Amino acid sequence: MNAPPSSPQSDTPAPANRPRSLADLFISFTLLALQGFGGVLAIVQREIVDRKRWLTQEEFIEDWAVAQIMPGPNVVNLSLMIGGRHFGIAGALAALAGLLTVPLILVIGLAVLHDRFADSPVVAGALHGMAAVCAGLIGAAGLRLASALKKSPMPVPPNLRKANHG
């Protein structure tokens, strides 16, 4: 029995790509960790769904939901799921190592620098600016993920429905 041909206008998402190697997983999650210090949801979604196409939007939302109910940081759980899906335990460990190794080294270095320069007004101002950027990234990710509510089996609350339709 043959499946019907899919049309270019189909709502079915394109099949996801896969990481090329364990090194690709490690490097990709290292770059994600370095870009998303303190607000990674928007960055992970853009990289994993839009650029690399390792997951469709729907798969990302489902995996993110699972990552949220698992104990531990959400993006760590997501990295383990993506790495494990493509390369088993070695992939899970490669993604986790990529996510944690370089940022850990940077945090230790920043802690040493902060200890030395914590009293500087320039440092205090920079930290306040970084907090504002993180808040904006989190808000943008929330708005982008709200589009999934249209496909959700759960009804949209009436107060949100009014806001979306004028």
ABEGO torsion letter per residue (X at the ends): XBBBBBBAABABBBBBBBBABAAAAAAAAAAAAAAABGBAAAAAAAAAAAAAGABBAAAAAAAAAAAAABBEBAAAAAAAAAAAAAAEAAAAAAAAAAAAAAAAAAAAAAAAAAAAAAABAAAAAAAAAAAAAAAAAAAAAAAAAAAAAAABABBBBAAAAAAAAX
